[in-house]
Amino acid sequence: MWGYSILKKYANIVLLTINRKIKMEEQIIENKQDNNKNSQKQIAGAIIIAGLIIAGAILLKGNNAIPSANKPVATANTSNIDLKTISTDEHILGNPNAKVVIVEYSDTECPFCKVFHNTMHQIIEKNNGDVAWVYRHYPIPQLHPKAFHEAEAIECAWEQGGNEVFWKYIDEVYARTQSNNKLDVVELPKIAKDVGINVSSFNTCLASGKYKEKIQKYMDDGSKAGANGTPYSVIVAKNDITTKKQAEIMIIAPNPRPDYFLVSFDAKKKNVMSMNGALPQEMINKIITVLLK
């Protein structure tokens, strides 16, 4: 049963996520000198949606209503999630053979990604080897010009110290940035020093631009997988996500509006689904519980 606190948090996440995507669309439109009236309408719609959800949460708090088992469930959204196959040299945290693998496409200067980074650490800690996390870069230059360079720095750290240093370095980037392009570039070699790698070699690597192509490939792969904002995650489960499981997940993460989906299911690959935005930990844990059945 959805409680007041979860619904309120869900409403806030929905509003923040929708507004972030709208802002990205507005900036791209502005660069092209197009009309942004539709985006303004979307913002108003997002505010109304979030307000309705919060109002529903308040009503639930007041009467402790239990949702009816016969209440219609929104139809599950299906799409073609063309995910690049997970390889052994991925940036993986957790059990590589886990029953549920979450592949996240993320931007280090995205404020929602900063929140979601902490959420994912908690998810891995809670699920005792049943869940693994694969991190893939998806910087959005239109919003965060520094993010691409930071992604290169993270790869240079990985080059020296492998997967362990990768996670130390990226955790520190997220910890230090205030998001929205605010991390000073001078912090990158400082982080390298703090995580114990050779700073001179790190600087040489970063100046060379040797990982530009790799970062761009991540971005291209992310777009093919369905990413059009961050964070965007694809879940690969060991077991099929049956129609029954899809229905359960749609109750956990319903569509905030007809044209926006928090979760989608691959139309052909029955063990693959996606998540849009920085969904709260409680929601993701419930989804994982369904997938592990």
C-alpha positions in Angstrom: 0.0 0.0 0.0 1.2 3.5 -0.9 1.7 5.6 2.2 1.6 9.4 2.4 5.4 9.8 2.6 6.1 7.6 -0.5 3.4 9.3 -2.5 4.7 12.7 -1.6 8.2 11.8 -2.5 7.0 10.3 -5.7 5.2 13.5 -6.6 8.3 15.5 -6.0 10.4 13.2 -8.1 7.9 13.3 -10.9 7.8 17.1 -10.9 11.6 17.4 -10.8 12.1 14.8 -13.5 9.5 16.2 -15.9 10.7 19.8 -15.4 14.3 18.7 -16.0 13.4 17.1 -19.4 11.3 20.2 -20.3 14.2 22.5 -19.5 16.5 20.4 -21.7 14.0 20.6 -24.5 13.6 24.3 -24.0 17.3 25.0 -24.2 17.7 22.9 -27.3 14.7 24.7 -28.9 16.1 28.1 -27.8 19.4 27.3 -29.5 17.5 26.6 -32.7 15.4 29.8 -32.2 12.2 27.9 -32.3 8.9 28.6 -30.5 8.8 27.4 -26.9 5.1 27.7 -26.2 4.5 24.0 -26.1 7.2 23.6 -23.4 5.5 26.3 -21.3 2.3 24.3 -21.5 4.2 21.1 -20.5 5.5 22.9 -17.4 2.0 23.9 -16.4 0.9 20.4 -17.0 3.7 19.0 -14.9 2.8 21.3 -12.0 -0.8 20.2 -12.1 0.1 16.5 -12.2 2.4 16.8 -9.2 -0.2 18.8 -7.4 -2.8 16.1 -8.0 -0.5 13.4 -6.7 0.3 15.4 -3.6 -3.4 16.0 -3.1 -4.0 12.3 -3.4 -1.3 11.6 -0.8 -2.9 14.0 1.6 -6.2 12.3 1.1 -4.6 8.9 1.8 -3.0 10.3 4.9 -6.4 11.6 6.1 -8.5 8.4 5.5 -5.9 5.6 5.3 -7.7 4.3 2.2 -6.6 1.0 0.8 -6.5 0.9 -3.0 -9.1 -1.4 -4.5 -7.8 -4.6 -6.0 -10.3 -4.2 -8.8 -9.1 -0.7 -9.7 -7.9 -0.6 -13.4 -4.2 -0.5 -13.9 -2.6 1.6 -16.6 -1.5 -0.3 -19.7 2.2 -1.1 -19.6 4.3 1.0 -22.1 6.4 -1.1 -24.5 9.3 0.1 -26.5 12.4 -1.1 -28.3 15.2 -0.9 -25.7 18.3 -1.5 -27.9 20.8 -2.0 -25.0 24.4 -2.6 -25.8 25.4 -6.0 -24.4 26.9 -5.9 -21.0 30.6 -6.9 -21.2 33.2 -8.0 -18.7 35.1 -4.6 -18.9 32.1 -2.6 -17.8 32.1 -0.4 -14.7 30.2 -2.8 -12.5 29.5 -2.6 -8.8 28.0 -5.6 -7.1 27.8 -9.2 -8.2 28.3 -9.5 -12.1 26.1 -12.6 -12.0 23.3 -10.9 -10.1 19.7 -11.8 -10.9 18.9 -8.1 -11.6 21.4 -5.8 -13.4 20.7 -2.0 -13.5 22.5 -0.2 -16.3 22.5 3.5 -15.6 23.2 6.3 -18.1 24.3 9.3 -16.2 25.7 12.9 -16.3 28.0 13.9 -13.4 26.6 17.5 -13.4 23.0 16.5 -13.4 21.5 17.2 -9.9 19.1 14.3 -10.2 21.9 12.0 -11.1 23.8 13.1 -8.0 20.8 12.1 -5.9 20.3 8.8 -7.8 24.0 8.0 -7.4 23.5 7.8 -3.7 20.2 5.9 -4.2 22.0 3.2 -6.3 24.6 2.7 -3.7 21.9 2.0 -1.1 20.2 -0.3 -3.6 23.4 -2.4 -4.0 24.0 -2.5 -0.2 20.4 -3.6 0.6 20.1 -6.4 -1.9 22.9 -8.7 -0.9 24.3 -9.7 -4.2 21.0 -10.0 -6.0 21.5 -6.6 -7.8 24.4 -5.3 -9.8 25.0 -1.7 -11.1 26.6 -0.9 -14.4 27.5 2.8 -14.9 27.7 4.3 -18.4 28.4 7.9 -19.2 25.7 10.1 -20.8 26.8 13.7 -20.5 24.4 16.3 -21.9 26.5 19.1 -23.5 23.5 21.4 -24.0 23.0 21.5 -20.2 26.3 20.7 -18.7 29.3 21.4 -20.9 31.7 20.3 -18.1 30.2 16.8 -17.8 31.9 15.4 -20.9 35.4 16.4 -19.6 34.6 15.0 -16.2 33.6 11.7 -17.9 37.0 11.6 -19.6 38.7 12.3 -16.2 36.8 9.3 -14.7 38.0 7.1 -17.5 41.6 8.2 -17.0 41.3 7.3 -13.3 39.9 3.9 -14.4 42.9 3.4 -16.7 45.3 3.6 -13.8 43.4 1.8 -11.0 40.7 -0.3 -12.7 37.2 -0.8 -11.5 38.0 -0.1 -7.8 39.5 3.3 -8.5 36.8 4.1 -11.0 34.2 3.9 -8.3 36.3 5.8 -5.8 36.9 8.6 -8.3 33.3 8.9 -9.6 31.9 8.8 -6.0 34.1 11.8 -5.2 33.1 13.7 -8.3 29.5 13.4 -7.3 30.3 14.3 -3.7 32.2 17.4 -4.6 30.1 18.9 -7.4 27.2 21.1 -6.6 25.7 20.1 -9.9 24.7 22.1 -12.9 28.2 22.7 -14.2 29.6 23.9 -10.9 32.6 21.6 -10.3 35.8 23.6 -10.8 38.1 21.8 -13.3 41.0 22.1 -10.9 39.3 19.6 -8.6 39.8 16.8 -11.1 43.6 16.3 -10.5 43.0 16.9 -6.8 40.5 14.0 -6.8 43.1 11.9 -8.6 45.6 12.6 -5.9 43.1 11.8 -3.1 42.2 8.4 -4.6 45.9 7.5 -4.8 46.7 7.5 -8.5 49.7 9.2 -10.3 48.6 12.8 -10.9 51.1 13.4 -13.7 50.0 10.4 -15.6 46.4 11.3 -15.0 46.9 14.9 -16.4 48.7 13.5 -19.4 45.8 11.1 -20.1 43.2 13.9 -19.7 45.0 16.3 -21.9 45.4 13.7 -24.6 41.6 13.4 -25.2 42.1 9.6 -25.7 38.7 8.7 -24.2 36.6 11.2 -26.2 35.6 8.5 -28.6 34.7 6.1 -25.8 32.5 8.7 -24.1 30.8 9.5 -27.4 30.1 5.8 -27.9 28.5 5.6 -24.5 26.2 8.5 -25.5 25.3 7.0 -28.9 24.6 3.6 -27.2 22.5 5.4 -24.6 20.4 7.1 -27.2 19.8 3.8 -29.0 18.7 2.3 -25.6 16.1 5.0 -25.2 17.9 7.7 -23.1 16.8 11.3 -23.8 17.6 12.6 -20.3 19.4 11.6 -17.1 19.4 9.5 -15.1 18.1 6.8 -17.4 18.3 3.1 -16.4 17.8 -0.2 -18.2 17.1 -3.2 -16.0 18.1 -6.7 -17.2 16.6 -9.5 -15.2 17.5 -13.2 -15.1 13.8 -14.1 -15.3 11.2 -12.9 -17.7 9.1 -9.9 -16.8 5.7 -11.6 -17.3 2.5 -9.7 -17.9 1.6 -10.2 -14.3 4.9 -8.7 -13.1 4.4 -5.8 -15.5 1.0 -5.1 -13.9 2.5 -5.2 -10.4 5.3 -2.8 -11.5 2.7 -0.4 -13.1 1.0 -0.2 -9.7 4.3 0.6 -8.1 5.4 3.2 -10.7 2.2 4.4 -12.6 2.4 6.8 -15.5 2.3 10.4 -14.2 0.6 11.5 -17.4 -0.5 9.7 -20.6 2.6 10.7 -22.6 5.2 10.2 -19.9 6.3 6.9 -18.5 8.4 6.2 -15.4 8.9 2.6 -16.6 8.7 0.8 -20.0 9.1 -2.8 -21.0 10.9 -4.1 -24.1 8.5 -5.3 -26.7 10.6 -8.3 -27.7 13.1 -9.0 -24.9 10.9 -10.3 -22.1 13.5 -9.7 -19.4 14.3 -6.0 -20.1 12.7 -2.8 -18.9 13.7 0.8 -18.4 13.3 3.5 -15.7 13.1 7.2 -16.4 14.5 9.6 -13.9 15.7 9.5 -10.3 13.1 7.2 -8.9 13.1 6.9 -5.1 14.8 4.0 -3.3 11.5 2.7 -2.0 10.0 2.5 -5.4 13.0 0.8 -7.0 13.3 -1.8 -4.1 9.6 -2.7 -4.7 10.3 -3.1 -8.4 13.3 -5.3 -7.6 11.2 -7.5 -5.3 8.8 -8.2 -8.2 11.6 -9.0 -10.6 13.2 -11.4 -8.1 10.0 -13.5 -7.9 
